Amino acid sequence: MGEFNYNNRFFAGVSNSETGEVSSDTIFHYRQQGDVVWATYEGGSIRFGTLVATVDADGCLDMRYQHVNQNGELCTGKCFSKPEILPDGRCRLHESWQWTSGDLSTGNSVIEELNLC
């Protein structure tokens, strides 16, 4: 895939497992410097969240996330994301995650880059 740059890209949820909190109303704003990626996110059941990740040469992300949901609960987790480049050049991330708080459940989600042009 070559080097993929996540800097200043926006993503939204497409699908998620039942115990996940990200939805199509959740918007992520990614930034990158070198092999470090971070993002803020909010919307839907999430009041505000942050994530930090390292990115490998294939664009895969190993991340840790934390957010406060609409119920005021502080939620934390870990996630591995694998990118897919869509025919129109946007990025879709296929994610495998696990809560490190609450019920410790696992799940899968997909987020997709927004076309803001």
Secondary structure, DSSP 8 states (H G I E B T S, - for coil): ------TTEEEEEEEE-TT----TT-EEEEEEETTEEEEEEEETTEEEEEEEEEE-TT--EEEEEEEEETTS-EEEEEEEEEEEE-TTS-EEEEEEEEESSTT--EEEEEEEE----
